Amino acid sequence: MSDKSESFESGIALQYSAVISMFIFSTLFYFIIAHLLSTTLVGSISLIYAIISIFSVFFVIGFSAGIEHFVAFHLSRNNYGNVKSLIKKTGVFAIISAVMAYTVVYAIAPYIAMVLFHSLYYVDFIRISGIAIAGAILMNIFSSMLLGLKRYRQYSMGYLFVNISSYIIPIGLLFIFRTAIYVIIGISIADFINAGIYISLLSKSYCLLGDSNKTERIEPFATMVVYSLPLFFSSIMTTSGTYMDRIIVSYFINLSYLGIYNYALVIASVAAVLTMPISNLLIPKLSGYFSLDDRTGFRDTVKMLLNISSMIYIPGAMGIAAISRITLYIFAGPAYVIAYIPLIIIMFVTSLFIGTVILASAVKSVQKSRIFILSSGASLLSNIILSIVLIPHLNIIGAGIAYSSMTTVNFAIIYAYARKLRISNYDIRTVLKIWGSSIILFTVIFTLQFFVPYNIFSEVGLILGGIVIYIMEVKFMKLIGAPEMEFIISIIPSRFSVLRRLIARL
């Protein structure tokens, strides 16, 4: 492999292109199923997504984060032999795990159908989802290998295709057959196509790896397993916690209410993807600093990305919360509008603790992964307890509170541990300024929402108004410092020189 790894900034730019595509196609997907299917079938698809996510994380056993870190770690030290050994052994594991996952899901499908869906009608839905789970396992592990090799551009191009195909294929089959089960078939086909793309990209990068006489007296795969096991328990608890409120809504109430609540989470996920490109590419970059013992570069990067993630996420989330009622009305229909209350709760809480995304990546990058067992376990427990207590009484509002509690608990533990390791580097003054400007944005737009007709033109006007307000706040409150400005400009492709100059002048 060439000594020059692909540009981190170039990867970020492509990742944001992928995020925009995911926003467009996921919006189209959920708009279509809300208008073609009943709230009950929408709820069933939401629950199938939860099952796919939980099982795929379980059978990955934390290896996606482990392989990403250790491939980058050994690559930075030019230990190509260790890198090749890791890729080969983990690839074999991925294939075995995918087969096992499908077999288990196929066998227990009737039990899942009766307990969670309250009907054997959904057995075929669940068994077909086992194919999607197998594809997701292969895709997660092989894409993490590619990312560990610091092939940011290739990873991001694959990620762009994934975000398009994962929605276009299910939408296409639903339009053709007009039956909900074909949505699940489409998801399964897309996951296997996406896995094949990442396997192909990895194979090309693997063949470019050079030879090196440098070795270390460790068994790289065994070391990765030890590192990954805490992340396995952490990831399964985090993922289970993420979907626990949906499962309890389905168990205690019904699939119809789950379908309505799901749209609060769908719209909330739009804000979540604002920082996804940064978090996806951050671990290899910080792992490189750690392997070279560059503490200054490590802490400076953490500080800058904490500022940037806050600058992007907080106003974005507050804007989404502000137009929540009109968005749900236009996007899904009048039956879904009540979901605006849990949506606002989720947006406010996740905005308060968005730094968790960066700090968690920083902790993983210094090989201190055991803390995630505690943080994930505590988060899962808080969601389970609050869901059981609140959902029977407060319905989907209780679900929103329970879901948000995970973010609070997770941040508290990870922040305390990051401070102990001296890798937390918050710029409190900047974050407070961002919060002040975002509260003003929310107040103005949320109030205006009650004085306009609920149609697409009003919503576009509110969105544009929110953007103008925030740009003015960025300008006059000086929210962007020199390091953040330099980084933002660096991720914009050079062919957009006019946009670069415009942002620089702001």
N, C-alpha and C positions, 0 to 999 in steps of 0.2 A: 504494500500500500504506500502511496505517496506520503512523505513526511508531513505534508500540509493537510490537516483535516479541513473539512468543509466549514465555511464561515458560520459561526453561531448567529450573527446578525442576519445573514442571508436566510438561515433556517427560520428565524423568528418571523421575517417578512413573509415567507411562504406559509408558515403556520397561520398567520393572520389571514392570508388568502383562503386557507382551508377552513378557518373558523367562520369567515364570511359565507363561504359556500355551505357549511353546515347549518348556519343560521337560516339561509334562504331555503334549503331543501327540507330541513326539519320543520320549518314554519309551514311549508307547502304540505308536508306529510300530515302534520297534526291538524291542519285546517281541513284537509280532505277527509280524514277518518272521522272528525267531529261532525261533518255534514253528510257523510255516507253511511255511518254506522250509529247504532244506538249508544247511549251512555253506558249501558251494561257491557256491550262488546268493546267499547273504548277502554273500560275498566279491565276487561280480560286481557287486552293487549298490553296494558300497563303492567299488569301482574306477570305476564309472560316475560316482559323486559326485565322485571325484578329477578325472576327465576334465572334467566340467562346470565345476568350480571353476577348473582351470588354464586352460582355453580361454576362459572368460568374463573372467577377469582379463587374459589376453593381449590380447583384442580391445577391452577398455575402454581400454587404453593409458595407464593412470594418470589418466584424465580425471575419474574419480569423486572423487578427493581434490582434484584441481586445481579443478574447478568448485565444489566445496563451499567451498574456501578463498577463491577470488576473488569469488564472488558475495557471501559474507559481508563480504569486505574492501571492495568497492565499495558495498555496501548501507550499511555503517557510515559511509561518506563521502557518502552521498546521491547517488551517481553512478548514477541509475536507467537512464540511457542505456547505460552500460557493462554493467549487469546484464542488460538486455534483449538486448543484442547477444550476450553470452555464452550466454544460455539458447537463443536461436534457432540459433546456429551449432553449439553442442554437441548440440542436439537432432537436427539433420540428420546430424551425425557418428554419433550413436548408432544411427540407423536404418540407415545404410550399413554400419556395423560389424557389426550384428546379421545382416544378409543375408550378408555375407562370411564370418562365422563359421560359419553353417549350411552354406554351400557347401563350405568347406574340410573340415569334419568329415564331411560326406556322402562326399566324394571319398576321404578317407584311412581310412575306417572299416575296410575289409578288412585293411589293414596293421596298424592298432592291435589288431584282434581276434586276429591271429596272434601278434604279438609279446608282448602283455600278457596276453591271455586264453587263448592257446594253442588257439584253436578259432574257426572261422568261424561257429559257432552264434551268436556275440554281435554279428555285424555289424549286425543290425537294432536291437539294444539301443543301439549307439553312434550309429547314424544318427538314431534318435529322440531321443537325448540332445542332438543338434545343435539341435533345436527348443528344448529347455530352455536351452541356452547362449545362443541368440538372445534369449529372454525375459529371462534373467538380466542380459544386457548392458543392455537397455532399462531394467530395473528398477533396476540399480545407478546408472546415470547420472542418470535422472530423479529418483530418490529423493535423490541427492546435491544436485541443484539445489534441491529443496524444503528440504533441511536447510540449505543455504547461505543461503536466504532467511530463516532463523531461524524457520521455521514448525515449531517443535519438537512442538507438539501434533498437528498434522496428520501430520507424519512418523511420530510414535509410534503414532498410530491406524492408519496404513497398515501400520506394522511389526507391530502386533498382529494384523491380518488376515493378513499374510504368514505369520506363524509358525503360524497355525492352518491356513490353506488348503494350505500346502506339505506338510503331513503328512496332513491329513484326506482330500484328494483321492486321493493314492496308496493310502492305506489302503482307502478305499471301493472303488476299482477292483480292488485285490488280493482283497478279500472277494468281489466279484461274479464275477471271472473266474478266481481262484485260479492265476494264471500270473505269473511274475516280471516279464515284459516290461511288464505293465500298471502296475507300480510306476513305470517310467521314463516311460510315457505320462502317468501322473498328475502326475509332477514337471513335465513339459513344459507341461501344461495349467495347472497352478498358477502357474508362472513367468510365463506370458503374461497370466493374469488379474491377477496382482500388478503386472506392468508397467503394465497398463491403469489400475489404481487410482492409481498414482503419477503417471502422465501426466495423469489427470483432476484430481488434487489440485494439481499444478503449474500447470495451465492456469488454474484459478481464482485462484491466488495471483499468477500473471503478470498477469492482467487488473486486479489491484488495485494494481499498481505505479504510482506517480505519475510526473509529469514533473519534470525538473530541468534547469536551465540550466547547472549545474555540470558541467564536463568536465575530463578530464585528457589530456595529450598522450601517450597510449599507445594501442596497439591491444590491447584486453583479451583477445581470443581468442589472439593470438600470444603474449602474455605468459603466458597460462595454459598454452599448449603447452610453452613453455620450462620452466615450473615442473613440468609433469606428466611430462615425459619421464624425468627421473631416478626419479620415483615409479613409472613404468611398469616400468623395469628392476628396481627394488626389489620391486615387488609381484609380478611374475612369478617372481622368484627366491624370494621368501618363500613364495608359494603352492606353487611346485614343491617347495621344501624341505619344506613341511608334509606333502605327499603322497608325497615320494620314498620314504620307508621302506615305505609300502604298495605302491608300484609294484615295489620291489625284492623285497619278500616274495612278491608274485605272480609275479615273473619267476624268482626263484631257487627258490621252494618251490612253492606252489600256491594256488588261490583259497580252498580250505578253511581253511588257516592264516590267510589274510588275513581271512576271515570271523570267526575267533576273535579275532585281534588287533584287528580293527575295534571290538570291544566295549570294549576298554580305552580306545580313543580316544573312543568315544561317551560313556562315563561321564566321561572327563576333560573333555569339552566342556561338561558340566553346570557344572563349576567356571568354565570360561572365560566363560560367559554372565553370571556374577555381576558382572563389571566392564564388560560390553559396553554397557549403557545409558550409563555415564559416558563411555566412549571414543567412542561414536557421536555424542554431542552436544558433545564437548569442543572440537573444532577451530573451529567457528564462534564459540564463546565466547572462546577465547584469541585468535583472529584479530581479534576486535573490540578487545580490549585492545591488541594489537600495532598496529592501524591508528591508535589514539588515543595511542600511545606511553605507555601506562599500565603501566610496569614493575612498580610495587608490586602492583597488582591482578593482574598476570600471575603473579608469583612466589608471591603468597599463595594464588592459586587452585591452582597446581601443588602447593604443599606440602599444602594441605588435601586435595586429591584423591589424592595419594600415600598419605596417612594412611588415607583412607576406602577406597581400593582394597585396601590391605593388610589393613585391619580386616574387610573383607568376604571377600576371596578366600582369604587364608591359612588361617583356621580352617575355611572351607568346604572347601577342598582337602584339608586334613588330616583332616577328618571323612569325606570321600569315600574317601580312602586307607584310613582305619581300618576301614571296613565293606566294603572292596572284595570280599573273598571271598564273603560272604553275599549281597551285591548281585548279583554275577555268577551265583551259583547260582540265586537266585530269578528274576532278571530274564531271563536267557538260557538257563540250563540247565547241568547238570554238565559238558558238553563245553567250556564257555567259562570255567570257573573258573580255569584256568592263566593267564588274561590278567591276574590280579590283580597279578602281579609287575611287568610293565611299567607297569601303572596306577599303582602306588605310586611307581615311579621318576619317572614323568611329573609326578605331583602334587607331589612334594617339590621337584623342580627348577623347575617353573613358579612355585611359591610363593616360592622364593628371589628370583626375578627378575620379580615381577609389576609392579614399577615401570616396566618397559619400556613398558607400555600408555600410561601417562600421559606419560612423557618423550618418546615418539615423537610423540604428538599435539602436545606443546609445540614440538618441533623443526619439525614441519610448519607450525605456526602462525606461525613467524617467517621463513618462506620460505627455509629452509635444507634443501632436500629432497635434495641430492646425496649426503649421507651415507648415505642408505638404499640406495644402490647397493652401497656397501662392506659395510654390515651384512648386507644380504640375500644378497649374493654369498658372504660368508664363512659365513653360516649354512647356505646351500644346500650349499656345499662340505663343511662338517663333516658334514652329514647323509648326503651321497652317500658320502664316504670311510668313515665309521663303519658305514653300512648295508652296503656291499660287504664290509667286513672282518668285521663282527660277525654279520650275519644268517645266513650259511651255517653258522656254528658255534654261535651262541647262540639261533638261531631268533627268536621274538617278543620275547625279553628283549633281544637285540641291537638289535631294531627300536626298543624303548622307549628304550634308551640313545642311539641315533642321533637319534631324534626330540627327546629332551631336550637334546641338545647344541646345537641351533639356538637355544633360549631363552638358553643361557649365552653363546654367541658374540654374539648380537644385543644382549643387555643390555650386555655389556662395551663394545661399540663405541658404542652410543647414549648410554650413561651418560657415557663419556669426552667425547663431543662436546657433550652437554648441559652438562657442567661447564665446558667451554671457552667456551660461549656464555653461561654464568652464568644458566642457567634451571633447573638442577637444584636442588631445594630440599628435600632429605630431612630428615625429623625422625627421626634415628637412634634416639634414646631410645624413642620411641613404637613404632617398627617392631620393636625388640628385645623390648619388652614383649609385643607381639602374637605374636611368634615363640615366646617362652617359654610363653605361655598355650596356644598351638596345639600345641606339643609335648606338654604335659601332656594336652590333649584327645585327641590321637592315641594316646598310650601307654595311657590308661585304656580307651578304646573298642576299640582293636585287641586288647587282652588279653581283654576281656570277650567278644569275638567267638568265642573258642575254647571258651567255657563255655555257649553257648546253642544250642538247636536251630536249624537253618537253615530258618526260615519267616518269613512276612511280619510276624507279630506280634513276633518277636525283633528284626527289623530296625527296625521302627517304635520299639520300646523303646530300641534303641541310638541312634537318631537323636534322640529326645526327651531321652535322657540326655546326649548331646553338646551339645544346645542349652542345657540347664540348666547344664552345666559352664561353657560359654562365657559365659553371662549372668552367672554368679557371678564369673567372672574379669574381665569388663568392669567389674563393679561394684567389686570389691575392688582390682583393679590399676589402676583409673582409666585405661582405655585410650582413652576418648573425651574430647577437649578441647572447649572452648567453641565454636570455629569449626565443628568437625565436627558437634557436636550441633545447632547452629543450622541447618546445611545439611541434615542428615538429617531434622529436623523440618519444614523448609521443603518437602521433596519429598513429604511425606505430605499427601494432599488434606485440606482443612479439615473435610470431613464426617466424617473419622476423628479427631475431637477427643479421644476417649478414648484412642486409641492414641498420639496426640501427647503427652498428659499422662503416660501410662505410661512412654514412652521418656524423657521429660524427667526424671522422678523417678528413673530408673535412674542 
